[in-house]
Amino acid sequence: MIASGYRYIVQLPGIRSGRPIIEGTRIAIHDVVGLFLSGASVDEIVRELPSLTRSQVYECLAYYEDHRAETDLLVARQMAKSSARQ
């Protein structure tokens, strides 16, 4: 379960397979982290995902630091699916 120290991050059954998302959106933490690891800056991520604030993006990155192994796995799966479609 998500630690109470995260203001914007929640897990809801049935949304994004219960994976951590940004509250009020369907944007998963690994979506944001994937963009960041691909070289996007925080400002570029906010432009790409305009429903997010800079604070939400930074919190996703903080969550990533605390949950790196599980998030890396989700990002890798997402990138594999993306490259398989191309």
Backbone as JSON, one array per atom type, in Angstrom:
{
  "sequence": "MIASGYRYIVQLPGIRSGRPIIEGTRIAIHDVVGLFLSGASVDEIVRELPSLTRSQVYECLAYYEDHRAETDLLVARQMAKSSARQ",
  "N": [[0.83, -1.18, 0.0], [0.36, 2.32, -0.46], [2.45, 4.64, 1.13], [1.49, 7.01, 3.64], [2.77, 9.37, 3.27], [2.71, 10.41, 0.74], [1.26, 12.83, -1.1], [-0.19, 13.08, -3.51], [-0.47, 10.57, -4.65], [-2.14, 7.55, -5.24], [-3.63, 4.26, -4.9], [-6.0, 2.48, -6.59], [-8.37, -0.05, -6.71], [-9.02, -1.69, -9.75], [-8.38, 0.45, -11.39], [-5.97, 1.14, -13.67], [-4.93, -1.39, -13.22], [-4.69, -1.47, -10.47], [-2.31, -0.31, -9.89], [0.0, 2.25, -8.7], [-1.23, 5.54, -9.09], [-1.66, 8.97, -10.13], [-3.61, 10.88, -8.12], [-6.97, 11.56, -9.01], [-6.58, 11.26, -11.67], [-5.91, 9.03, -14.44], [-3.36, 8.49, -14.79], [-0.51, 6.67, -14.48], [2.17, 6.18, -12.14], [4.39, 4.98, -13.29], [4.11, 5.78, -15.93], [4.86, 8.46, -15.93], [7.47, 8.25, -14.92], [8.63, 6.72, -16.94], [8.67, 8.55, -19.08], [10.45, 10.42, -17.98], [12.8, 8.87, -17.66], [13.31, 8.46, -20.29], [14.41, 10.78, -21.03], [12.96, 13.14, -20.84], [12.35, 16.34, -19.45], [11.12, 17.74, -16.34], [9.46, 19.91, -16.96], [8.9, 19.3, -19.65], [7.46, 16.94, -19.33], [5.18, 17.89, -18.03], [4.16, 19.42, -20.1], [3.6, 17.38, -21.92], [1.77, 15.87, -20.49], [-0.64, 17.54, -19.67], [-2.54, 17.66, -17.62], [-1.25, 17.36, -15.28], [0.59, 18.75, -12.52], [3.68, 20.44, -11.78], [4.45, 19.76, -9.19], [3.15, 17.31, -8.81], [4.51, 15.73, -10.68], [7.12, 15.82, -9.62], [6.58, 14.47, -7.24], [5.98, 11.94, -8.23], [8.53, 11.21, -9.08], [9.83, 11.16, -6.63], [8.44, 9.06, -5.45], [9.3, 7.06, -7.15], [12.03, 6.92, -6.43], [11.75, 5.77, -3.93], [10.59, 3.34, -4.55], [11.97, 1.91, -6.52], [12.7, -0.64, -7.76], [10.22, -2.04, -8.28], [8.96, -0.13, -9.88], [10.75, 0.18, -12.01], [10.41, -2.28, -13.26], [7.74, -2.09, -14.17], [8.0, 0.09, -15.93], [9.77, -1.02, -17.8], [8.18, -3.09, -18.87], [6.17, -1.53, -20.04], [7.63, -0.11, -21.95], [8.49, -2.21, -23.55], [6.07, -3.12, -24.61], [5.38, -0.87, -26.06], [7.44, -0.69, -27.98], [6.98, -3.07, -29.32], [4.65, -2.54, -30.66], [5.45, -0.88, -32.65]],
  "CA": [[0.0, 0.0, 0.0], [1.1, 3.58, -0.56], [2.69, 5.32, 2.41], [0.68, 8.22, 3.77], [3.6, 10.53, 2.99], [2.52, 10.86, -0.64], [0.06, 13.66, -1.16], [-0.92, 12.97, -4.78], [-0.41, 9.21, -5.2], [-3.1, 6.59, -4.68], [-3.87, 3.01, -5.61], [-7.43, 2.19, -6.57], [-8.67, -1.3, -7.4], [-9.71, -1.55, -11.03], [-7.84, 1.54, -12.21], [-4.58, 0.85, -14.04], [-4.61, -2.67, -12.58], [-4.38, -1.25, -9.07], [-0.97, 0.26, -9.73], [-0.04, 3.64, -8.22], [-1.58, 6.58, -10.05], [-1.8, 10.31, -9.58], [-5.01, 11.04, -7.7], [-7.81, 12.36, -9.89], [-6.23, 10.95, -13.06], [-5.61, 7.62, -14.72], [-1.94, 8.49, -15.14], [0.26, 5.86, -13.54], [3.5, 6.67, -11.79], [5.38, 4.49, -14.26], [3.99, 6.59, -17.16], [5.68, 9.67, -15.71], [8.87, 7.82, -14.78], [9.08, 6.31, -18.27], [9.01, 9.77, -19.82], [11.65, 10.99, -17.36], [13.94, 8.02, -17.99], [13.56, 8.61, -21.73], [15.09, 12.04, -21.24], [12.09, 14.31, -20.72], [12.49, 17.14, -18.23], [9.85, 17.92, -15.62], [8.62, 20.82, -17.76], [8.42, 18.57, -20.84], [6.43, 15.99, -18.88], [3.96, 18.68, -17.79], [3.6, 19.76, -21.42], [3.09, 16.13, -22.5], [0.64, 15.45, -19.67], [-1.03, 18.84, -19.13], [-3.4, 17.58, -16.43], [-0.37, 17.26, -14.12], [1.37, 19.9, -12.07], [5.09, 20.13, -11.52], [4.49, 19.09, -7.88], [2.76, 15.91, -9.01], [5.62, 15.06, -11.38], [8.19, 15.63, -8.64], [6.19, 13.42, -6.3], [6.17, 10.67, -8.94], [9.96, 10.92, -9.06], [10.14, 10.79, -5.25], [7.91, 7.71, -5.3], [10.22, 6.2, -7.89], [13.22, 6.71, -5.61], [11.39, 4.88, -2.82], [10.06, 2.07, -5.08], [12.68, 1.8, -7.8], [12.66, -1.97, -8.38], [8.9, -2.34, -8.84], [8.66, 0.84, -10.93], [11.58, -0.17, -13.17], [9.76, -3.42, -13.93], [6.56, -1.58, -14.89], [8.48, 0.91, -17.05], [10.32, -1.94, -18.8], [7.04, -3.74, -19.54], [5.51, -0.53, -20.86], [8.49, 0.19, -23.11], [8.48, -3.39, -24.41], [4.79, -3.09, -25.34], [5.44, 0.26, -27.0], [8.31, -1.02, -29.11], [6.36, -4.18, -30.05], [3.61, -1.97, -31.52], [6.06, -0.11, -33.76]],
  "C": [[0.88, 1.25, 0.0], [1.25, 4.19, 0.84], [1.89, 6.62, 2.45], [1.47, 9.49, 3.46], [3.47, 11.07, 1.58], [1.19, 11.59, -0.76], [-0.81, 13.36, -2.37], [-1.07, 11.54, -5.3], [-1.37, 8.29, -4.46], [-3.07, 5.3, -5.48], [-5.35, 2.7, -5.46], [-7.69, 0.9, -7.33], [-9.42, -1.01, -8.71], [-9.23, -0.41, -11.9], [-6.36, 1.28, -12.4], [-4.07, -0.4, -13.31], [-4.2, -2.52, -11.12], [-2.99, -0.69, -8.82], [-1.07, 1.72, -9.29], [-0.3, 4.63, -9.34], [-1.58, 7.93, -9.35], [-3.29, 10.53, -9.33], [-5.76, 11.97, -8.65], [-7.52, 12.15, -11.36], [-6.18, 9.44, -13.24], [-4.14, 7.49, -15.12], [-1.17, 7.74, -14.07], [1.64, 6.48, -13.3], [4.51, 6.23, -12.84], [5.26, 5.19, -15.61], [4.92, 7.8, -17.07], [7.16, 9.29, -15.65], [9.43, 7.4, -16.14], [9.47, 7.5, -19.12], [10.31, 10.37, -19.3], [12.89, 10.19, -17.74], [14.28, 8.07, -19.48], [14.18, 9.96, -22.06], [14.24, 13.29, -21.11], [12.36, 15.02, -19.4], [11.12, 17.23, -17.54], [8.93, 18.83, -16.42], [8.08, 20.13, -19.02], [7.33, 17.57, -20.47], [5.12, 16.72, -18.64], [3.34, 19.11, -19.11], [2.98, 18.53, -22.08], [1.82, 15.67, -21.79], [0.08, 16.68, -18.95], [-1.98, 18.8, -17.93], [-2.57, 17.49, -15.15], [0.29, 18.59, -13.79], [2.82, 19.46, -11.88], [5.22, 19.38, -10.19], [4.15, 17.61, -8.01], [3.87, 15.13, -9.7], [6.76, 14.81, -10.4], [7.84, 14.55, -7.62], [6.3, 12.04, -6.95], [7.64, 10.26, -8.9], [10.41, 10.53, -7.65], [9.65, 9.36, -4.97], [8.83, 6.71, -5.99], [11.47, 5.92, -7.07], [12.94, 5.74, -4.48], [10.97, 3.48, -3.28], [10.68, 1.75, -6.44], [12.5, 0.44, -8.48], [11.3, -2.26, -9.03], [8.55, -1.39, -9.99], [9.48, 0.56, -12.18], [10.96, -1.31, -13.96], [8.56, -2.95, -14.74], [6.96, -0.73, -16.09], [9.01, 0.01, -18.16], [9.21, -2.64, -19.57], [6.35, -2.77, -20.49], [6.31, -0.23, -22.12], [8.53, -0.99, -24.08], [7.2, -3.44, -25.24], [4.82, -2.01, -26.41], [6.29, -0.08, -28.21], [7.76, -2.18, -29.93], [5.29, -3.66, -31.01], [4.19, -1.26, -32.72], [6.55, -0.99, -34.85]]
}
